[in-house]
Amino acid sequence: LAELGPDGAELSSASSTGPPPPPPPVHLDAAAIHRLYLGTDLLHRVLPNLTVVQDWQPYKLLPSNMDVLLKKDIDWVVDDEEAPSVASLCTFPIRVPIGDDWYYLNIDMFGKDLSQVRRQYLAHLRRHTAGLRGSVMCQLFLEPALWAPMVELCRSVLRVELVKEYTDQCVVESDVV
């Protein structure tokens, strides 16, 4: 990861004459999470059905649900606090008992901007795997249209093994009146 730029391009092939790169992804604290997710409608066009899906669990945008999510060990990221087009949640590394020094990350991506999804994915990997020794399994959930290019990033650039093909995450519950 160290030899890659923020979008996954190799640093040696990055042109210094091109436009400046966009700012890095923004890690949110609890106050910013409450403001963005509950206090504004900025994420309404990013979140499916106004629902945060974290590790297969759907959470409607309600204060009580945000309280539950904020108690979990999750890293919250957006591309831009003022006009987010992509938001993501990543668990901190969890040790898994499938062998010596195995860890698991769950990353849930919301939004359709491939370049921002790539940037946030790589930022999460850098932040959460830098100090680990061993192997990391990462389960990534994202828009179906982004699956193929993200698989290409993982295989060709990161040189990681794909263990499982795409699986849909669908919110199948709704409010009953």
N, C-alpha and C positions, 0 to 999 in steps of 0.2 A: 504494500500500500504506500510505502514511503516514496517510491519512485513515480507515483501517479499524481497528476494534478487533481484539483477538486472535482472535475467532471469525469475522471477516469482516463484521460489522455496521458500518455507518457510525458513526463516533464521535459525530456530531451527533445521531443518532437513539437513541443508547444512553441508557438511563434511569439517573439517579444514585440513584434510590430503590430499585432492585432489589437482589437479592442480590449480594454481591461476586463478581467473576469468579474462576474457578478459577486456581490458580497457573500461571505460564507453563510451557511445555514445558522439560524438563530435558535439557541437553546432557551427554552422558556422556564421561568420560575412560576410558583403557584399564583402569584398576583397576575402575571401576564396570561397564564392559562385561563383563569377566571374571566379576565377582561376579553380575551379573544373568543373563547368558546361560549361564554354566557352573556357577556356585556355588549357584544356587537353582533352584527350579522355577517361579518367578514368571512367566516368559514362556512356559511350556509351553502355556497356554490361548490365547495370542496368536499364536504362530508355527504355521503350517500344517505338519503332520508333523514338528514340532520341527526345522524347517529355515529358515534365513535365505536368502531369495532376493534377491541383490543384482545388479542389472543383468542379469537373465535367468540368473544362475548360482546353482545351489542349493548351500548349505553346511550340512551336518548340524552339530549342536551338539557339536563336538569341539575340544579345545584347538588342534590343528594347523590347523583351519579358521579359528578365531578369530585365530590368528597371521597367516594369509594375509590375512584381512579387515582386520586392524589395520594392515597395511602399505599399504593403499589409502588414498587421500585421501577419507575418508568422514566425514560428520557423523552421529553416533548420537544419537537423541533418544527419550525416553519421556515419557509424561504424568506419571508418578509413580514414583519409584524404589522405594517401598515396596510398591506394589500397581499395577503397570502394566497398563493396559487397551489401550494403543496404543503401538507402537514404530515408529520409522521410521529409514531410512538415506537420506542424500542425498549425492551426489557434490558436490565443490566444482566451480565452473564450469569447463567444458572448452571451449576455443576450437574452433569447427568451421569448416571451409573451404567454407562455402556462400555466403559474401558477406562484406562488411566488418563487423567487430565482431559476429559471431554467437557465441553461447555455448550450451552444452547442460548441463542438469541432469537427473539420473536420481534419482527419489524412489521408494523402495519403502516402502509402508505396511503394517503388520501390526496387525490389530484391527478391531473392528466399531463402535466408538463414533464416530458421525459428527461430533459436536461436537469431540472430541479429534483426529480426523483433520484436520478443517478447521484447527484451531489449529496443529497441527504443520506442515501444508502451508504455511500463511501464515508461520509462523516460519522455515521453511527458505527461502522466497522472500525474506523480509525480510533474512535473514542473508547470503544468497548473491548477491543481485542489487543490493544497496544501492549498491555502488561501481562497478557495471558501466555502460558506455556502449554502447549498441547493442541488439541483439535477443537474446532468450533463448528457446530451445526447452526445454520441460520434459516429460519422459516420466514419467508418474505411474502406479504400479501399486498397486492396492488391491483390497479385497473387491468382488466384482461388484455386490452390493447397494448399495454406496456410489457407484457410477459416476455414475448420473443426478444425484444431488444435488451431486456434485463438479463435473460438467459445468455445472450451473446456476450454481454459485459462480464458475467460470471465465468463463462467458459474461456473466452478468448483473452480477456484482459487480466482477470483475477486468477485464472487457471484453477478454478475450483470445480469439484464434481457436483453434478446435479443429481440429487437422490430421488426426487419426486417431481412429477410433471405438475402442471397448473391445476389447482383445486379452487373452485369458486367458493367464496364466502358470501352467503346470502342472508339478509335480514328477513326472516319469515314471520316475524311477529308484528302486530300492530295494536293500537289502542282500540279497545272495545267500548262503544258508547252505550 
